[in-house]
Amino acid sequence: MKQIATFLLAAAVAGGALAQTANPTGQMRGRRPPQGAVVLFDGTDTSKWDKAWKVQDGAMVAGGGDIKTKQTFDNFQLHVEFKTPDMPDAKGQAKGNSGVYLQDLYEIQVLDSFGIADPGMGDCGAVYNQSAPLVNACRAANTWQTYDIIFRAARFGADGKMTAKPRVTVLQNNRVVQDNTEINGPTAGPSDLDGSKPGSLRLQDHGNAVSYRNIWIVPLPASGATHY
């Protein structure tokens, strides 16, 4: 997992700018999905989701409740771009709040945490209420940001008992904020879904107009080959 994070970081820094494309308004859409990726939102098409948020300037804007992908996933590499609204009079969890739920169970927090010197378990980049980000990698409100997430689902034995907890590595704006972090069960807003099965990607509507664009996912096998 650490090797994957290092590779992603190097690739993003070295090649990210070359892989960007402009939309009709001249804004940057972000990095193009690699071969084999499932494009979940390309700026216009919301058909991969159970319901649609409003699409504005090539981005989905949170409103009307959480949305989930129709397709389910377990082990994957995920790219998401997000922008929190400018809410200068709001504080804490009321300031640009949303979240990216992995397997419909585990939330990576989205929040306007720009400028916080010592981010906590409720700040942007956290595994919500479990693991604070290693560093504050946030950009200012109304600025596009990126999450690159590598998720390893929990492992279960033949008897149905968990043998290994899920793990996640998160790069926010090309900085590592979660390094192969073990997830200790569903986060706040838990689902009754079975963690041994693939689950949807869920984007949270927390009442704030957080925007999302350029969302793609690369499914990963549970393990590589055992031969040399």
Helices and strands as residue ranges (DSSP letters): H 2-15, G 17-19, E 20-22, E 28-31, E 38-41, E 54-56, E 59-61, E 67-68, E 76-83, G 92-94, E 98-102, E 106-110, E 145-152, E 155-156, E 162-164, E 167-172, E 175-182, E 202-203, E 211-219
